[in-house]
């Protein structure tokens, strides 16, 4: 995962290089949740909603209650116009941790990019 972060910093905005590097890392461990979530957030910001949804699903299959994965699912729902799913996940996350603000950070980054 650290390699993915470094590659993202080194490749900057070169999406093609990042995508090739990421594909190599995913091939090594397709169930690596932090990598799946990092990729899902990038895909959301790139408006590649189906690909983002697939990576979120893969992370949730491994860790179904992980707050960051649920926050990404909520952001995905929001940008796709599914406000009911967003509200349901938002309520669940805030019930578990009333101070959990990462949901709004992810949503904000998704909406701004």
JOTAFEN-V848097 format. One record per residue. N is the residue number from 1. RES is the residue in one letter. PHI is phi in whole degrees, -180 to 180 (none if undefined). NEAR is the number of other C-alpha atoms within 8 Angstrom. Layout:
((N/RES/PHI/NEAR) (N/RES/PHI/NEAR))
This chain:
((1/X/none/6) (2/X/-59/5) (3/X/-64/6) (4/X/-63/11) (5/X/-62/8) (6/X/-62/8) (7/X/-65/10) (8/X/-61/9) (9/X/-72/7) (10/X/-75/6) (11/X/-89/10) (12/X/55/7) (13/X/-92/4) (14/X/-78/7) (15/X/-61/8) (16/X/-65/6) (17/X/-64/8) (18/X/-60/11) (19/X/-64/8) (20/X/-64/8) (21/X/-63/10) (22/X/-62/9) (23/X/-61/8) (24/X/-65/8) (25/X/-67/10) (26/X/-64/11) (27/X/-62/7) (28/X/-69/6) (29/X/-153/7) (30/X/-66/8) (31/X/-101/9) (32/X/-74/9) (33/X/-65/10) (34/X/-58/7) (35/X/-66/10) (36/X/-60/14) (37/X/-71/14) (38/X/-62/8) (39/X/-64/10) (40/X/-60/14) (41/X/-66/12) (42/X/-62/9) (43/X/-65/12) (44/X/-61/12) (45/X/-65/11) (46/X/-84/7) (47/X/65/6) (48/X/-99/9) (49/X/-64/9) (50/X/-66/6) (51/X/-65/9) (52/X/-62/15) (53/X/-61/11) (54/X/-62/8) (55/X/-68/12) (56/X/-64/14) (57/X/-59/8) (58/X/-63/11) (59/X/-67/15) (60/X/-67/12) (61/X/-66/7) (62/X/-86/8) (63/X/-134/8) (64/X/-67/9) (65/X/-109/7) (66/X/-65/8) (67/X/-56/7) (68/X/-64/9) (69/X/-65/13) (70/X/-67/13) (71/X/-64/14) (72/X/-66/15) (73/X/-62/11) (74/X/-64/14) (75/X/-62/13) (76/X/-60/12) (77/X/-61/12) (78/X/-61/11) (79/X/-69/8) (80/X/-89/6) (81/X/88/6) (82/X/-93/9) (83/X/-69/8) (84/X/-66/6) (85/X/-66/10) (86/X/-57/13) (87/X/-63/9) (88/X/-64/8) (89/X/-69/11) (90/X/-57/11) (91/X/-61/8) (92/X/-62/8) (93/X/-64/13) (94/X/-73/10) (95/X/-67/7) (96/X/-72/6) (97/X/-148/7) (98/X/-59/7) (99/X/-98/5) (100/X/-72/8) (101/X/-105/6) (102/X/-60/8) (103/X/-54/13) (104/X/-74/7) (105/X/-65/8) (106/X/-62/12) (107/X/-62/10) (108/X/-62/8) (109/X/-64/9) (110/X/-68/11) (111/X/-74/8) (112/X/-77/5) (113/X/-68/6))
